Amino acid sequence: MASNEDKPTVKEDENAGSWKDSIFNPRTGEFCGRTAKSWGLILLFYLVFYAFLAGMFVLTIWVMLLTLDDYVPKYRDRVPHPEYNDTEQERNEACLAGDYFEQEGKVGEQRKACQFKRSSLSRCSGLSDSTFGYAEGRPCIIGLKPRGDPYVNCTAKRDTPVQMQYFPSEGRFDKMYFPYYGNKLHERYVQPLVAVKLLLNKEDYNTELTIECRIEGSDLRNNDDRDKFLGRVTFRITVKE
């Protein structure tokens, strides 16, 4: 007959055996409560699952790379330069001003482009004044260049208007630069520019001015509250005396 002192020892042995069996059970061949087949199925599932996620990630990166240009970043925090080049302009056609430059051609055939003369910007061309009016406190704003047949209208956001001068006159683009046939058919096309010279007085100095320029024309949207940069541009300028 076993004494009462032996019972705790037997119970401790049973607990130790049960704990060991929970890690590896030699009778059933289970490891941590699962057989080798069960562990294999779980590992196979996670292998397929994470391989699918990796494939989806690679696919999305590949699709995104297809949308990127090899030479120009898709998103930029600076306004691109007007891309004017005298040498490139000399290779284009000397078109007749005042008339549309319509061209007929075969499907996929490249269209010719008209020369844009820098001198058409007159006092804002930089030919006679390399500072573009900034030295005299009457700066020029250059780079308004839509691919259509509209005109530019700039206003100051204040009670009293600011005198401005447009180059070419009235802020209009000559018809010879249109129609535009698209990037593929019109690779040599250079967008025409419009310059706005702010004729500021001494009363306008040392004050921040907010100028808004809109592209005006038929079927053009320039007053969309959801897209404040559609058909318009707003900039601030301060001329110090």
Secondary structure, DSSP 8 states (H G I E B T S, - for coil): ---GGGHHHHHHHHHHHHHHHHHEETTTTEETTB-HHHHHHHHHHHHHHHHHHHHHHHHHHHHHHHTS-SSS-SS-SS-------HHHHHTSB---TTS-------TT-----B---GGGGGGGSSSS-TTTTTTTT--EEEEE--SSS-EEEEEESSSS---EEEESGGGB--GGG-----TTT-TT-----EEEEE---GGGTTS-EEEEEEEE-TT-----TT-TTSSEEEEEE----
